[in-house]
Each structure stands twice: as structure tokens, then as C-alpha cells.
Amino acid sequence: MSDEMIVEFCSPTLAGIKTGNLFSCEYSDYKQLVKDLRNIKMR
């Protein structure tokens, strides 16, 4: 999951324009998903 995906799909919610946001992202490896999410949270 890239920063660009978060900006593209979540920016209206983060800006307060929308109250919530959902999007899907396919991962074949659960451990890689968790690692990527932790990296985003740490920034």
C-alpha cells in the first residue's frame, strides 16, 4: 500500500469533507499487509 493510495482514496475524509471512507486493497501475504500498515502508522 503506497502513500499515494492513501492520499487518493482517503484525502476527502482526512480533510473533513466526508465523514467516513472505505476502500479495498488486495494482499496475498497477511504479514506484509501488517508490516505496511505499521510503516504508515509510524510516519
PDB file of all heavy atoms in Angstrom:
ATOM      1  N   MET A   1       0.867  -1.174   0.000  1.00  0.00           N
ATOM      2  CA  MET A   1       0.000   0.000   0.000  1.00  0.00           C
ATOM      3  C   MET A   1       0.905   1.225   0.000  1.00  0.00           C
ATOM      4  O   MET A   1       1.784   1.362   0.818  1.00  0.00           O
ATOM      5  CB  MET A   1      -0.880  -0.023   1.243  1.00  0.00           C
ATOM      6  CG  MET A   1      -1.844   1.115   1.307  1.00  0.00           C
ATOM      7  SD  MET A   1      -2.887   1.175   2.772  1.00  0.00           S
ATOM      8  CE  MET A   1      -3.332  -0.495   3.054  1.00  0.00           C
ATOM      9  N   SER A   2       0.649   2.089  -0.914  1.00  0.00           N
ATOM     10  CA  SER A   2       1.516   3.253  -1.034  1.00  0.00           C
ATOM     11  C   SER A   2       0.870   4.496  -0.425  1.00  0.00           C
ATOM     12  O   SER A   2      -0.340   4.554  -0.216  1.00  0.00           O
ATOM     13  CB  SER A   2       1.826   3.521  -2.500  1.00  0.00           C
ATOM     14  OG  SER A   2       0.652   3.935  -3.162  1.00  0.00           O
ATOM     15  N   ASP A   3       1.692   5.471  -0.156  1.00  0.00           N
ATOM     16  CA  ASP A   3       1.194   6.753   0.345  1.00  0.00           C
ATOM     17  C   ASP A   3       0.242   7.387  -0.665  1.00  0.00           C
ATOM     18  O   ASP A   3      -0.741   8.027  -0.287  1.00  0.00           O
ATOM     19  CB  ASP A   3       2.343   7.711   0.620  1.00  0.00           C
ATOM     20  CG  ASP A   3       3.229   7.270   1.759  1.00  0.00           C
ATOM     21  OD1 ASP A   3       2.805   6.377   2.528  1.00  0.00           O
ATOM     22  OD2 ASP A   3       4.338   7.803   1.886  1.00  0.00           O
ATOM     23  N   GLU A   4       0.536   7.173  -1.949  1.00  0.00           N
ATOM     24  CA  GLU A   4      -0.317   7.736  -2.993  1.00  0.00           C
ATOM     25  C   GLU A   4      -1.737   7.188  -2.917  1.00  0.00           C
ATOM     26  O   GLU A   4      -2.707   7.919  -3.141  1.00  0.00           O
ATOM     27  CB  GLU A   4       0.275   7.467  -4.382  1.00  0.00           C
ATOM     28  CG  GLU A   4       1.542   8.234  -4.657  1.00  0.00           C
ATOM     29  CD  GLU A   4       2.789   7.531  -4.124  1.00  0.00           C
ATOM     30  OE1 GLU A   4       2.727   6.325  -3.801  1.00  0.00           O
ATOM     31  OE2 GLU A   4       3.833   8.197  -4.023  1.00  0.00           O
ATOM     32  N   MET A   5      -1.867   5.893  -2.588  1.00  0.00           N
ATOM     33  CA  MET A   5      -3.200   5.293  -2.464  1.00  0.00           C
ATOM     34  C   MET A   5      -3.969   5.931  -1.311  1.00  0.00           C
ATOM     35  O   MET A   5      -5.158   6.213  -1.429  1.00  0.00           O
ATOM     36  CB  MET A   5      -3.096   3.784  -2.241  1.00  0.00           C
ATOM     37  CG  MET A   5      -2.712   3.007  -3.469  1.00  0.00           C
ATOM     38  SD  MET A   5      -2.599   1.244  -3.153  1.00  0.00           S
ATOM     39  CE  MET A   5      -4.313   0.854  -2.874  1.00  0.00           C
ATOM     40  N   ILE A   6      -3.292   6.163  -0.206  1.00  0.00           N
ATOM     41  CA  ILE A   6      -3.951   6.771   0.949  1.00  0.00           C
ATOM     42  C   ILE A   6      -4.408   8.182   0.604  1.00  0.00           C
ATOM     43  O   ILE A   6      -5.535   8.573   0.905  1.00  0.00           O
ATOM     44  CB  ILE A   6      -3.024   6.767   2.172  1.00  0.00           C
ATOM     45  CG1 ILE A   6      -2.812   5.322   2.631  1.00  0.00           C
ATOM     46  CG2 ILE A   6      -3.612   7.610   3.304  1.00  0.00           C
ATOM     47  CD1 ILE A   6      -1.838   5.163   3.735  1.00  0.00           C
ATOM     48  N   VAL A   7      -3.548   8.943  -0.055  1.00  0.00           N
ATOM     49  CA  VAL A   7      -3.915  10.307  -0.443  1.00  0.00           C
ATOM     50  C   VAL A   7      -5.085  10.288  -1.408  1.00  0.00           C
ATOM     51  O   VAL A   7      -6.060  11.036  -1.245  1.00  0.00           O
ATOM     52  CB  VAL A   7      -2.702  11.048  -1.049  1.00  0.00           C
ATOM     53  CG1 VAL A   7      -3.129  12.354  -1.672  1.00  0.00           C
ATOM     54  CG2 VAL A   7      -1.636  11.269   0.003  1.00  0.00           C
ATOM     55  N   GLU A   8      -5.017   9.429  -2.415  1.00  0.00           N
ATOM     56  CA  GLU A   8      -6.064   9.389  -3.435  1.00  0.00           C
ATOM     57  C   GLU A   8      -7.417   8.986  -2.857  1.00  0.00           C
ATOM     58  O   GLU A   8      -8.437   9.608  -3.133  1.00  0.00           O
ATOM     59  CB  GLU A   8      -5.681   8.413  -4.548  1.00  0.00           C
ATOM     60  CG  GLU A   8      -6.722   8.312  -5.638  1.00  0.00           C
ATOM     61  CD  GLU A   8      -6.326   7.347  -6.740  1.00  0.00           C
ATOM     62  OE1 GLU A   8      -5.183   6.862  -6.749  1.00  0.00           O
ATOM     63  OE2 GLU A   8      -7.187   7.087  -7.593  1.00  0.00           O
ATOM     64  N   PHE A   9      -7.444   7.959  -2.026  1.00  0.00           N
ATOM     65  CA  PHE A   9      -8.715   7.420  -1.555  1.00  0.00           C
ATOM     66  C   PHE A   9      -9.194   8.012  -0.230  1.00  0.00           C
ATOM     67  O   PHE A   9     -10.384   7.999   0.061  1.00  0.00           O
ATOM     68  CB  PHE A   9      -8.636   5.895  -1.431  1.00  0.00           C
ATOM     69  CG  PHE A   9      -8.482   5.211  -2.756  1.00  0.00           C
ATOM     70  CD1 PHE A   9      -7.299   4.604  -3.101  1.00  0.00           C
ATOM     71  CD2 PHE A   9      -9.537   5.182  -3.652  1.00  0.00           C
ATOM     72  CE1 PHE A   9      -7.154   3.974  -4.322  1.00  0.00           C
ATOM     73  CE2 PHE A   9      -9.414   4.557  -4.879  1.00  0.00           C
ATOM     74  CZ  PHE A   9      -8.214   3.944  -5.218  1.00  0.00           C
ATOM     75  N   CYS A  10      -8.300   8.522   0.578  1.00  0.00           N
ATOM     76  CA  CYS A  10      -8.693   8.966   1.918  1.00  0.00           C
ATOM     77  C   CYS A  10      -8.653  10.477   2.119  1.00  0.00           C
ATOM     78  O   CYS A  10      -9.094  10.966   3.154  1.00  0.00           O
ATOM     79  CB  CYS A  10      -7.799   8.312   2.958  1.00  0.00           C
ATOM     80  SG  CYS A  10      -7.881   6.521   2.968  1.00  0.00           S
ATOM     81  N   SER A  11      -8.139  11.220   1.161  1.00  0.00           N
ATOM     82  CA  SER A  11      -7.988  12.657   1.380  1.00  0.00           C
ATOM     83  C   SER A  11      -9.298  13.382   1.683  1.00  0.00           C
ATOM     84  O   SER A  11      -9.303  14.268   2.547  1.00  0.00           O
ATOM     85  CB  SER A  11      -7.256  13.319   0.215  1.00  0.00           C
ATOM     86  OG  SER A  11      -7.928  13.102  -0.995  1.00  0.00           O
ATOM     87  N   PRO A  12     -10.439  13.050   1.042  1.00  0.00           N
ATOM     88  CA  PRO A  12     -11.677  13.748   1.423  1.00  0.00           C
ATOM     89  C   PRO A  12     -12.058  13.511   2.888  1.00  0.00           C
ATOM     90  O   PRO A  12     -12.514  14.429   3.567  1.00  0.00           O
ATOM     91  CB  PRO A  12     -12.725  13.155   0.482  1.00  0.00           C
ATOM     92  CG  PRO A  12     -11.960  12.673  -0.690  1.00  0.00           C
ATOM     93  CD  PRO A  12     -10.653  12.187  -0.125  1.00  0.00           C
ATOM     94  N   THR A  13     -11.836  12.316   3.371  1.00  0.00           N
ATOM     95  CA  THR A  13     -12.146  12.017   4.775  1.00  0.00           C
ATOM     96  C   THR A  13     -11.168  12.747   5.698  1.00  0.00           C
ATOM     97  O   THR A  13     -11.565  13.345   6.695  1.00  0.00           O
ATOM     98  CB  THR A  13     -12.087  10.511   5.030  1.00  0.00           C
ATOM     99  OG1 THR A  13     -13.008   9.867   4.160  1.00  0.00           O
ATOM    100  CG2 THR A  13     -12.446  10.179   6.473  1.00  0.00           C
ATOM    101  N   LEU A  14      -9.893  12.693   5.362  1.00  0.00           N
ATOM    102  CA  LEU A  14      -8.882  13.354   6.200  1.00  0.00           C
ATOM    103  C   LEU A  14      -9.056  14.864   6.216  1.00  0.00           C
ATOM    104  O   LEU A  14      -8.735  15.523   7.203  1.00  0.00           O
ATOM    105  CB  LEU A  14      -7.479  12.980   5.713  1.00  0.00           C
ATOM    106  CG  LEU A  14      -7.121  11.497   5.833  1.00  0.00           C
ATOM    107  CD1 LEU A  14      -5.790  11.218   5.147  1.00  0.00           C
ATOM    108  CD2 LEU A  14      -7.079  11.068   7.282  1.00  0.00           C
ATOM    109  N   ALA A  15      -9.600  15.421   5.136  1.00  0.00           N
ATOM    110  CA  ALA A  15      -9.834  16.866   5.057  1.00  0.00           C
ATOM    111  C   ALA A  15     -11.143  17.283   5.720  1.00  0.00           C
ATOM    112  O   ALA A  15     -11.446  18.464   5.819  1.00  0.00           O
ATOM    113  CB  ALA A  15      -9.838  17.308   3.596  1.00  0.00           C
ATOM    114  N   GLY A  16     -11.950  16.303   6.153  1.00  0.00           N
ATOM    115  CA  GLY A  16     -13.216  16.611   6.805  1.00  0.00           C
ATOM    116  C   GLY A  16     -14.360  16.827   5.834  1.00  0.00           C
ATOM    117  O   GLY A  16     -15.430  17.284   6.234  1.00  0.00           O
ATOM    118  N   ILE A  17     -14.151  16.513   4.553  1.00  0.00           N
ATOM    119  CA  ILE A  17     -15.210  16.666   3.552  1.00  0.00           C
ATOM    120  C   ILE A  17     -16.203  15.506   3.638  1.00  0.00           C
ATOM    121  O   ILE A  17     -17.389  15.690   3.426  1.00  0.00           O
ATOM    122  CB  ILE A  17     -14.594  16.763   2.139  1.00  0.00           C
ATOM    123  CG1 ILE A  17     -13.705  18.002   2.051  1.00  0.00           C
ATOM    124  CG2 ILE A  17     -15.662  16.786   1.058  1.00  0.00           C
ATOM    125  CD1 ILE A  17     -12.840  18.053   0.810  1.00  0.00           C
ATOM    126  N   LYS A  18     -15.702  14.329   3.941  1.00  0.00           N
ATOM    127  CA  LYS A  18     -16.543  13.138   4.099  1.00  0.00           C
ATOM    128  C   LYS A  18     -16.431  12.655   5.542  1.00  0.00           C
ATOM    129  O   LYS A  18     -15.406  12.851   6.188  1.00  0.00           O
ATOM    130  CB  LYS A  18     -16.061  12.013   3.176  1.00  0.00           C
ATOM    131  CG  LYS A  18     -16.315  12.249   1.710  1.00  0.00           C
ATOM    132  CD  LYS A  18     -15.708  11.157   0.851  1.00  0.00           C
ATOM    133  CE  LYS A  18     -16.340   9.820   1.123  1.00  0.00           C
ATOM    134  NZ  LYS A  18     -15.796   8.758   0.255  1.00  0.00           N
ATOM    135  N   THR A  19     -17.473  11.995   6.042  1.00  0.00           N
ATOM    136  CA  THR A  19     -17.433  11.508   7.423  1.00  0.00           C
ATOM    137  C   THR A  19     -16.755  10.152   7.553  1.00  0.00           C
ATOM    138  O   THR A  19     -16.311   9.784   8.635  1.00  0.00           O
ATOM    139  CB  THR A  19     -18.856  11.393   7.993  1.00  0.00           C
ATOM    140  OG1 THR A  19     -19.617  10.526   7.151  1.00  0.00           O
ATOM    141  CG2 THR A  19     -19.516  12.748   8.081  1.00  0.00           C
ATOM    142  N   GLY A  20     -16.661   9.390   6.484  1.00  0.00           N
ATOM    143  CA  GLY A  20     -16.013   8.081   6.542  1.00  0.00           C
ATOM    144  C   GLY A  20     -15.576   7.651   5.159  1.00  0.00           C
ATOM    145  O   GLY A  20     -16.014   8.188   4.154  1.00  0.00           O
ATOM    146  N   ASN A  21     -14.712   6.645   5.121  1.00  0.00           N
ATOM    147  CA  ASN A  21     -14.180   6.199   3.842  1.00  0.00           C
ATOM    148  C   ASN A  21     -13.765   4.743   3.949  1.00  0.00           C
ATOM    149  O   ASN A  21     -13.146   4.348   4.921  1.00  0.00           O
ATOM    150  CB  ASN A  21     -12.980   7.064   3.471  1.00  0.00           C
ATOM    151  CG  ASN A  21     -12.621   6.962   2.015  1.00  0.00           C
ATOM    152  OD1 ASN A  21     -13.394   6.490   1.207  1.00  0.00           O
ATOM    153  ND2 ASN A  21     -11.431   7.409   1.683  1.00  0.00           N
ATOM    154  N   LEU A  22     -14.106   3.956   2.935  1.00  0.00           N
ATOM    155  CA  LEU A  22     -13.682   2.566   2.842  1.00  0.00           C
ATOM    156  C   LEU A  22     -13.116   2.315   1.461  1.00  0.00           C
ATOM    157  O   LEU A  22     -13.634   2.808   0.465  1.00  0.00           O
ATOM    158  CB  LEU A  22     -14.860   1.616   3.056  1.00  0.00           C
ATOM    159  CG  LEU A  22     -15.528   1.632   4.419  1.00  0.00           C
ATOM    160  CD1 LEU A  22     -16.761   0.722   4.383  1.00  0.00           C
ATOM    161  CD2 LEU A  22     -14.573   1.134   5.484  1.00  0.00           C
ATOM    162  N   PHE A  23     -12.040   1.566   1.391  1.00  0.00           N
ATOM    163  CA  PHE A  23     -11.533   1.103   0.109  1.00  0.00           C
ATOM    164  C   PHE A  23     -10.843  -0.221   0.335  1.00  0.00           C
ATOM    165  O   PHE A  23     -10.434  -0.546   1.436  1.00  0.00           O
ATOM    166  CB  PHE A  23     -10.602   2.128  -0.550  1.00  0.00           C
ATOM    167  CG  PHE A  23      -9.277   2.319   0.130  1.00  0.00           C
ATOM    168  CD1 PHE A  23      -8.161   1.642  -0.304  1.00  0.00           C
ATOM    169  CD2 PHE A  23      -9.150   3.197   1.193  1.00  0.00           C
ATOM    170  CE1 PHE A  23      -6.935   1.827   0.309  1.00  0.00           C
ATOM    171  CE2 PHE A  23      -7.938   3.396   1.823  1.00  0.00           C
ATOM    172  CZ  PHE A  23      -6.828   2.702   1.368  1.00  0.00           C
ATOM    173  N   SER A  24     -10.769  -1.016  -0.694  1.00  0.00           N
ATOM    174  CA  SER A  24     -10.145  -2.332  -0.568  1.00  0.00           C
ATOM    175  C   SER A  24      -8.777  -2.328  -1.223  1.00  0.00           C
ATOM    176  O   SER A  24      -8.504  -1.553  -2.135  1.00  0.00           O
ATOM    177  CB  SER A  24     -11.027  -3.401  -1.207  1.00  0.00           C
ATOM    178  OG  SER A  24     -11.166  -3.151  -2.579  1.00  0.00           O
ATOM    179  N   CYS A  25      -7.939  -3.187  -0.727  1.00  0.00           N
ATOM    180  CA  CYS A  25      -6.595  -3.337  -1.258  1.00  0.00           C
ATOM    181  C   CYS A  25      -6.219  -4.812  -1.115  1.00  0.00           C
ATOM    182  O   CYS A  25      -6.205  -5.330   0.003  1.00  0.00           O
ATOM    183  CB  CYS A  25      -5.640  -2.444  -0.482  1.00  0.00           C
ATOM    184  SG  CYS A  25      -3.984  -2.443  -1.145  1.00  0.00           S
ATOM    185  N   GLU A  26      -5.941  -5.472  -2.218  1.00  0.00           N
ATOM    186  CA  GLU A  26      -5.647  -6.898  -2.179  1.00  0.00           C
ATOM    187  C   GLU A  26      -4.206  -7.158  -1.763  1.00  0.00           C
ATOM    188  O   GLU A  26      -3.281  -6.500  -2.242  1.00  0.00           O
ATOM    189  CB  GLU A  26      -5.909  -7.517  -3.548  1.00  0.00           C
ATOM    190  CG  GLU A  26      -7.362  -7.531  -3.928  1.00  0.00           C
ATOM    191  CD  GLU A  26      -7.595  -8.287  -5.215  1.00  0.00           C
ATOM    192  OE1 GLU A  26      -6.820  -9.215  -5.515  1.00  0.00           O
ATOM    193  OE2 GLU A  26      -8.556  -7.931  -5.896  1.00  0.00           O
ATOM    194  N   TYR A  27      -4.038  -8.094  -0.850  1.00  0.00           N
ATOM    195  CA  TYR A  27      -2.731  -8.560  -0.410  1.00  0.00           C
ATOM    196  C   TYR A  27      -2.747 -10.073  -0.404  1.00  0.00           C
ATOM    197  O   TYR A  27      -3.693 -10.688   0.079  1.00  0.00           O
ATOM    198  CB  TYR A  27      -2.410  -8.066   1.003  1.00  0.00           C
ATOM    199  CG  TYR A  27      -1.701  -6.742   1.054  1.00  0.00           C
ATOM    200  CD1 TYR A  27      -2.400  -5.553   0.994  1.00  0.00           C
ATOM    201  CD2 TYR A  27      -0.317  -6.685   1.162  1.00  0.00           C
ATOM    202  CE1 TYR A  27      -1.755  -4.332   1.043  1.00  0.00           C
ATOM    203  CE2 TYR A  27       0.338  -5.466   1.206  1.00  0.00           C
ATOM    204  CZ  TYR A  27      -0.385  -4.298   1.152  1.00  0.00           C
ATOM    205  OH  TYR A  27       0.270  -3.101   1.196  1.00  0.00           O
ATOM    206  N   SER A  28      -1.710 -10.673  -0.927  1.00  0.00           N
ATOM    207  CA  SER A  28      -1.618 -12.130  -0.898  1.00  0.00           C
ATOM    208  C   SER A  28      -0.896 -12.605   0.364  1.00  0.00           C
ATOM    209  O   SER A  28      -0.980 -13.773   0.728  1.00  0.00           O
ATOM    210  CB  SER A  28      -0.889 -12.651  -2.136  1.00  0.00           C
ATOM    211  OG  SER A  28       0.407 -12.090  -2.216  1.00  0.00           O
ATOM    212  N   ASP A  29      -0.220 -11.695   1.049  1.00  0.00           N
ATOM    213  CA  ASP A  29       0.546 -12.052   2.241  1.00  0.00           C
ATOM    214  C   ASP A  29       0.100 -11.176   3.417  1.00  0.00           C
ATOM    215  O   ASP A  29       0.357  -9.969   3.442  1.00  0.00           O
ATOM    216  CB  ASP A  29       2.033 -11.846   1.962  1.00  0.00           C
ATOM    217  CG  ASP A  29       2.938 -12.228   3.120  1.00  0.00           C
ATOM    218  OD1 ASP A  29       2.444 -12.793   4.117  1.00  0.00           O
ATOM    219  OD2 ASP A  29       4.152 -11.962   3.030  1.00  0.00           O
ATOM    220  N   TYR A  30      -0.579 -11.785   4.390  1.00  0.00           N
ATOM    221  CA  TYR A  30      -1.102 -11.056   5.546  1.00  0.00           C
ATOM    222  C   TYR A  30       0.017 -10.364   6.325  1.00  0.00           C
ATOM    223  O   TYR A  30      -0.132  -9.219   6.753  1.00  0.00           O
ATOM    224  CB  TYR A  30      -1.882 -11.999   6.450  1.00  0.00           C
ATOM    225  CG  TYR A  30      -2.411 -11.321   7.690  1.00  0.00           C
ATOM    226  CD1 TYR A  30      -3.512 -10.487   7.611  1.00  0.00           C
ATOM    227  CD2 TYR A  30      -1.792 -11.491   8.923  1.00  0.00           C
ATOM    228  CE1 TYR A  30      -4.002  -9.830   8.741  1.00  0.00           C
ATOM    229  CE2 TYR A  30      -2.271 -10.852  10.047  1.00  0.00           C
ATOM    230  CZ  TYR A  30      -3.373 -10.028   9.955  1.00  0.00           C
ATOM    231  OH  TYR A  30      -3.846  -9.388  11.058  1.00  0.00           O
ATOM    232  N   LYS A  31       1.146 -11.028   6.482  1.00  0.00           N
ATOM    233  CA  LYS A  31       2.253 -10.432   7.237  1.00  0.00           C
ATOM    234  C   LYS A  31       2.782  -9.167   6.560  1.00  0.00           C
ATOM    235  O   LYS A  31       3.138  -8.211   7.229  1.00  0.00           O
ATOM    236  CB  LYS A  31       3.373 -11.448   7.434  1.00  0.00           C
ATOM    237  CG  LYS A  31       3.002 -12.555   8.393  1.00  0.00           C
ATOM    238  CD  LYS A  31       4.129 -13.523   8.597  1.00  0.00           C
ATOM    239  CE  LYS A  31       3.700 -14.619   9.553  1.00  0.00           C
ATOM    240  NZ  LYS A  31       4.794 -15.545   9.820  1.00  0.00           N
ATOM    241  N   GLN A  32       2.809  -9.157   5.229  1.00  0.00           N
ATOM    242  CA  GLN A  32       3.248  -7.960   4.507  1.00  0.00           C
ATOM    243  C   GLN A  32       2.252  -6.826   4.695  1.00  0.00           C
ATOM    244  O   GLN A  32       2.640  -5.665   4.846  1.00  0.00           O
ATOM    245  CB  GLN A  32       3.435  -8.265   3.019  1.00  0.00           C
ATOM    246  CG  GLN A  32       3.992  -7.102   2.235  1.00  0.00           C
ATOM    247  CD  GLN A  32       5.385  -6.704   2.682  1.00  0.00           C
ATOM    248  OE1 GLN A  32       6.225  -7.556   2.962  1.00  0.00           O
ATOM    249  NE2 GLN A  32       5.635  -5.412   2.765  1.00  0.00           N
ATOM    250  N   LEU A  33       0.962  -7.144   4.711  1.00  0.00           N
ATOM    251  CA  LEU A  33      -0.070  -6.132   4.954  1.00  0.00           C
ATOM    252  C   LEU A  33       0.134  -5.480   6.317  1.00  0.00           C
ATOM    253  O   LEU A  33       0.151  -4.257   6.436  1.00  0.00           O
ATOM    254  CB  LEU A  33      -1.462  -6.757   4.872  1.00  0.00           C
ATOM    255  CG  LEU A  33      -2.614  -5.884   5.362  1.00  0.00           C
ATOM    256  CD1 LEU A  33      -2.765  -4.648   4.488  1.00  0.00           C
ATOM    257  CD2 LEU A  33      -3.905  -6.677   5.408  1.00  0.00           C
ATOM    258  N   VAL A  34       0.325  -6.284   7.341  1.00  0.00           N
ATOM    259  CA  VAL A  34       0.533  -5.758   8.694  1.00  0.00           C
ATOM    260  C   VAL A  34       1.794  -4.897   8.738  1.00  0.00           C
ATOM    261  O   VAL A  34       1.797  -3.803   9.315  1.00  0.00           O
ATOM    262  CB  VAL A  34       0.600  -6.907   9.721  1.00  0.00           C
ATOM    263  CG1 VAL A  34       1.018  -6.398  11.086  1.00  0.00           C
ATOM    264  CG2 VAL A  34      -0.740  -7.620   9.808  1.00  0.00           C
ATOM    265  N   LYS A  35       2.850  -5.364   8.089  1.00  0.00           N
ATOM    266  CA  LYS A  35       4.105  -4.600   8.055  1.00  0.00           C
ATOM    267  C   LYS A  35       3.896  -3.241   7.382  1.00  0.00           C
ATOM    268  O   LYS A  35       4.354  -2.217   7.890  1.00  0.00           O
ATOM    269  CB  LYS A  35       5.170  -5.404   7.306  1.00  0.00           C
ATOM    270  CG  LYS A  35       6.513  -4.751   7.249  1.00  0.00           C
ATOM    271  CD  LYS A  35       7.505  -5.627   6.504  1.00  0.00           C
ATOM    272  CE  LYS A  35       8.833  -4.927   6.348  1.00  0.00           C
ATOM    273  NZ  LYS A  35       9.773  -5.732   5.568  1.00  0.00           N
ATOM    274  N   ASP A  36       3.213  -3.240   6.242  1.00  0.00           N
ATOM    275  CA  ASP A  36       2.953  -1.985   5.543  1.00  0.00           C
ATOM    276  C   ASP A  36       2.108  -1.027   6.374  1.00  0.00           C
ATOM    277  O   ASP A  36       2.368   0.171   6.422  1.00  0.00           O
ATOM    278  CB  ASP A  36       2.274  -2.238   4.203  1.00  0.00           C
ATOM    279  CG  ASP A  36       3.201  -2.854   3.177  1.00  0.00           C
ATOM    280  OD1 ASP A  36       4.426  -2.874   3.417  1.00  0.00           O
ATOM    281  OD2 ASP A  36       2.694  -3.309   2.133  1.00  0.00           O
ATOM    282  N   LEU A  37       1.085  -1.532   7.032  1.00  0.00           N
ATOM    283  CA  LEU A  37       0.240  -0.681   7.872  1.00  0.00           C
ATOM    284  C   LEU A  37       1.021  -0.093   9.040  1.00  0.00           C
ATOM    285  O   LEU A  37       0.846   1.068   9.389  1.00  0.00           O
ATOM    286  CB  LEU A  37      -0.968  -1.467   8.381  1.00  0.00           C
ATOM    287  CG  LEU A  37      -2.005  -1.834   7.329  1.00  0.00           C
ATOM    288  CD1 LEU A  37      -3.060  -2.754   7.931  1.00  0.00           C
ATOM    289  CD2 LEU A  37      -2.638  -0.599   6.730  1.00  0.00           C
ATOM    290  N   ARG A  38       1.880  -0.884   9.628  1.00  0.00           N
ATOM    291  CA  ARG A  38       2.717  -0.370  10.725  1.00  0.00           C
ATOM    292  C   ARG A  38       3.673   0.705  10.241  1.00  0.00           C
ATOM    293  O   ARG A  38       3.911   1.692  10.930  1.00  0.00           O
ATOM    294  CB  ARG A  38       3.483  -1.506  11.389  1.00  0.00           C
ATOM    295  CG  ARG A  38       2.596  -2.372  12.240  1.00  0.00           C
ATOM    296  CD  ARG A  38       3.377  -3.395  13.007  1.00  0.00           C
ATOM    297  NE  ARG A  38       2.481  -4.152  13.848  1.00  0.00           N
ATOM    298  CZ  ARG A  38       2.620  -5.436  14.127  1.00  0.00           C
ATOM    299  NH1 ARG A  38       3.640  -6.115  13.627  1.00  0.00           N
ATOM    300  NH2 ARG A  38       1.757  -6.053  14.910  1.00  0.00           N
ATOM    301  N   ASN A  39       4.223   0.531   9.046  1.00  0.00           N
ATOM    302  CA  ASN A  39       5.126   1.538   8.491  1.00  0.00           C
ATOM    303  C   ASN A  39       4.399   2.849   8.243  1.00  0.00           C
ATOM    304  O   ASN A  39       4.945   3.919   8.483  1.00  0.00           O
ATOM    305  CB  ASN A  39       5.750   1.038   7.192  1.00  0.00           C
ATOM    306  CG  ASN A  39       6.842   0.012   7.428  1.00  0.00           C
ATOM    307  OD1 ASN A  39       7.432  -0.028   8.492  1.00  0.00           O
ATOM    308  ND2 ASN A  39       7.086  -0.805   6.439  1.00  0.00           N
ATOM    309  N   ILE A  40       3.174   2.786   7.766  1.00  0.00           N
ATOM    310  CA  ILE A  40       2.386   4.000   7.532  1.00  0.00           C
ATOM    311  C   ILE A  40       2.082   4.695   8.853  1.00  0.00           C
ATOM    312  O   ILE A  40       2.212   5.899   8.979  1.00  0.00           O
ATOM    313  CB  ILE A  40       1.080   3.670   6.785  1.00  0.00           C
ATOM    314  CG1 ILE A  40       1.399   3.238   5.362  1.00  0.00           C
ATOM    315  CG2 ILE A  40       0.143   4.880   6.782  1.00  0.00           C
ATOM    316  CD1 ILE A  40       0.230   2.669   4.623  1.00  0.00           C
ATOM    317  N   LYS A  41       1.725   3.925   9.866  1.00  0.00           N
ATOM    318  CA  LYS A  41       1.385   4.496  11.172  1.00  0.00           C
ATOM    319  C   LYS A  41       2.595   5.174  11.824  1.00  0.00           C
ATOM    320  O   LYS A  41       2.442   6.166  12.511  1.00  0.00           O
ATOM    321  CB  LYS A  41       0.862   3.376  12.081  1.00  0.00           C
ATOM    322  CG  LYS A  41       0.388   3.874  13.415  1.00  0.00           C
ATOM    323  CD  LYS A  41      -0.159   2.754  14.251  1.00  0.00           C
ATOM    324  CE  LYS A  41      -0.599   3.257  15.596  1.00  0.00           C
ATOM    325  NZ  LYS A  41      -1.079   2.191  16.461  1.00  0.00           N
ATOM    326  N   MET A  42       3.777   4.667  11.583  1.00  0.00           N
ATOM    327  CA  MET A  42       4.983   5.193  12.222  1.00  0.00           C
ATOM    328  C   MET A  42       5.461   6.497  11.594  1.00  0.00           C
ATOM    329  O   MET A  42       6.285   7.187  12.162  1.00  0.00           O
ATOM    330  CB  MET A  42       6.110   4.150  12.155  1.00  0.00           C
ATOM    331  CG  MET A  42       5.788   2.863  12.896  1.00  0.00           C
ATOM    332  SD  MET A  42       5.444   3.124  14.641  1.00  0.00           S
ATOM    333  CE  MET A  42       7.061   3.482  15.228  1.00  0.00           C
ATOM    334  N   ARG A  43       4.950   6.854  10.425  1.00  0.00           N
ATOM    335  CA  ARG A  43       5.437   8.068   9.744  1.00  0.00           C
ATOM    336  C   ARG A  43       4.886   9.304  10.346  1.00  0.00           C
ATOM    337  O   ARG A  43       3.975   9.537  10.917  1.00  0.00           O
ATOM    338  CB  ARG A  43       5.056   8.029   8.275  1.00  0.00           C
ATOM    339  CG  ARG A  43       5.819   6.958   7.559  1.00  0.00           C
ATOM    340  CD  ARG A  43       5.452   6.947   6.107  1.00  0.00           C
ATOM    341  NE  ARG A  43       6.064   5.779   5.520  1.00  0.00           N
ATOM    342  CZ  ARG A  43       5.904   5.439   4.282  1.00  0.00           C
ATOM    343  NH1 ARG A  43       5.152   6.160   3.492  1.00  0.00           N
ATOM    344  NH2 ARG A  43       6.479   4.381   3.795  1.00  0.00           N
TER     345      ARG A  43
END
